[in-house]
Amino acid sequence: MARKKAFDREQALLKAMNLFWEQGYETTSTEDLLQAMEIGRQSMYDTFGDKQSLYLEAYQRYQAEFGLESSDTMRLPDSPINWIKNSFLAIAQKSPEERAKGCMGVNAVVERIQFDPEVAALVQAGQIRCVAMLTRLVKAGQRKGEMDATLNPQQVGQYLLSILQGLQISAKAGTPPEVLAHTVELSLRSLEPR
């Protein structure tokens, strides 16, 4: 008869996600994970597989919960440009500790994407979803007269993703919040109707 797990799988996964997010893949040891998750080695292997499998699942959990594309935009906001602006400004408004932690997605790009095809595939899929969501917001903003109707929505969606990733990297590098906010203002000004 199989023994019942003595830990909450979802809580253990969240703890692993936060540790990978804070420390990165390479500097997080299996021992670090076992301590953070408060489980034994065999329980980790039986439940999540190896460190790589756990990282991939933790990263998918991060995308589902914190990725911009996970936001509730099924119902379009009244002001798409304000929604984008507020989402981007939220990066500048985070605490110094949160800004230093960065974005797990951007961290994965910097640390893992060049030599880990599984992470690369997850990152690319997340970026495609994010650009699709941003493109949808741009189209809505153009219909409402908030954004220049002559701009290509898909290209603007890609541009906005690049701005978002740049903001995350700059925030992690210690750029002051007011500089990040100014970057948001300048970036969005280029989308105004002409």
MOSULBEL-V858983 format. One record per residue. RES is the residue in one letter. SS is DSSP state (@ for helix, = for strand, . for the rest). OMEGA is omega in radians with two decimals (NA if undefined). BURIAL is # if it has 16 or more other ideal C-beta (glycine too) atoms within 10 Angstrom, else .. Layout:
RES	SS	OMEGA	BURIAL
RES	SS	OMEGA	BURIAL
This chain:
M	.	-3.12	.
A	.	3.10	.
R	.	3.10	.
K	.	3.12	.
K	.	-3.11	.
A	.	3.13	.
F	.	3.14	.
D	.	-3.07	.
R	@	-3.09	.
E	@	3.11	.
Q	@	3.11	.
A	@	3.12	#
L	@	3.12	#
L	@	3.12	#
K	@	3.09	#
A	@	3.13	#
M	@	-3.12	#
N	@	3.12	.
L	@	3.09	#
F	@	-3.13	#
W	@	-3.09	#
E	@	-3.00	#
Q	@	-3.03	#
G	.	-3.08	#
Y	.	-3.00	#
E	.	-3.07	.
T	.	3.09	.
T	.	-3.14	#
S	.	3.06	.
T	@	3.12	.
E	@	3.08	.
D	@	-3.11	.
L	@	-3.14	#
L	@	3.11	#
Q	@	-3.10	.
A	@	-3.08	#
M	@	-3.13	#
E	.	3.09	.
I	.	3.10	#
G	.	-3.11	.
R	@	-3.10	.
Q	@	3.10	.
S	@	3.12	#
M	@	-3.11	#
Y	@	-3.14	.
D	@	-3.03	.
T	@	-3.01	#
F	@	-3.04	#
G	.	-3.12	.
D	.	-3.11	.
K	@	-3.14	#
Q	@	3.13	.
S	@	3.11	.
L	@	3.11	#
Y	@	-3.13	#
L	@	3.12	#
E	@	3.11	#
A	@	3.13	#
Y	@	3.08	#
Q	@	3.10	#
R	@	3.10	#
Y	@	-3.14	#
Q	@	-3.11	#
A	@	-3.06	.
E	@	-2.98	.
F	@	-3.14	.
G	.	3.13	#
L	@	-3.13	#
E	@	3.11	#
S	@	-3.11	.
S	.	-3.11	.
D	.	3.10	.
T	.	3.07	#
M	.	3.03	.
R	.	-3.06	.
L	.	3.10	.
P	.	3.11	#
D	.	3.13	.
S	.	-3.13	.
P	@	-3.11	#
I	@	3.10	#
N	@	3.10	.
W	@	3.12	#
I	@	-3.12	#
K	@	-3.11	#
N	@	3.11	.
S	@	-3.14	#
F	@	3.12	#
L	@	3.13	#
A	@	3.11	.
I	@	-3.14	#
A	@	-3.05	#
Q	.	3.12	.
K	.	3.09	.
S	.	3.10	.
P	@	3.14	.
E	@	3.12	.
E	@	3.12	.
R	@	3.14	#
A	@	3.11	.
K	@	3.10	#
G	.	3.13	#
C	.	-3.11	#
M	@	3.11	#
G	@	3.11	#
V	@	3.09	#
N	@	3.13	#
A	@	3.11	#
V	@	-3.08	#
V	@	-2.99	.
E	@	-2.90	#
R	.	-2.89	#
I	.	-3.05	.
Q	.	-3.05	.
F	.	3.12	.
D	.	-3.07	#
P	@	3.12	.
E	@	3.07	.
V	@	3.12	#
A	@	3.14	.
A	@	3.12	.
L	@	3.13	#
V	@	-3.12	#
Q	@	3.12	.
A	@	3.10	.
G	@	3.13	#
Q	@	3.10	#
I	@	3.11	.
R	@	-3.12	.
C	@	3.12	#
V	@	3.12	#
A	@	3.13	.
M	@	3.13	#
L	@	3.10	#
T	@	3.10	#
R	@	3.11	#
L	@	3.13	#
V	@	3.13	#
K	@	3.12	#
A	@	3.11	#
G	@	3.09	#
Q	@	3.11	#
R	@	-3.12	.
K	.	3.14	.
G	.	-3.14	.
E	.	-3.07	#
M	.	-3.13	#
D	.	-3.08	.
A	.	-3.13	.
T	.	-3.13	.
L	.	3.08	#
N	.	-3.07	.
P	@	3.13	#
Q	@	3.12	.
Q	@	3.10	.
V	@	3.09	#
G	@	3.10	#
Q	@	3.09	#
Y	@	-3.12	#
L	@	3.08	#
L	@	3.12	#
S	@	3.10	.
I	@	-3.13	#
L	@	-3.13	#
Q	@	3.08	#
G	@	3.10	.
L	@	-3.13	#
Q	@	3.14	#
I	@	3.14	#
S	@	3.12	#
A	@	3.13	#
K	@	-3.12	#
A	.	3.07	.
G	.	3.09	.
T	.	-3.10	#
P	.	-3.11	.
P	@	-3.11	.
E	@	3.09	.
V	@	3.08	.
L	@	3.14	#
A	@	3.12	#
H	@	3.09	.
T	@	3.10	#
V	@	-3.12	#
E	@	-3.13	.
L	@	-3.11	.
S	@	-3.09	#
L	@	3.11	#
R	@	-3.13	.
S	.	3.14	.
L	.	-3.07	#
E	.	3.10	.
P	.	3.13	.
R	.	NA	.
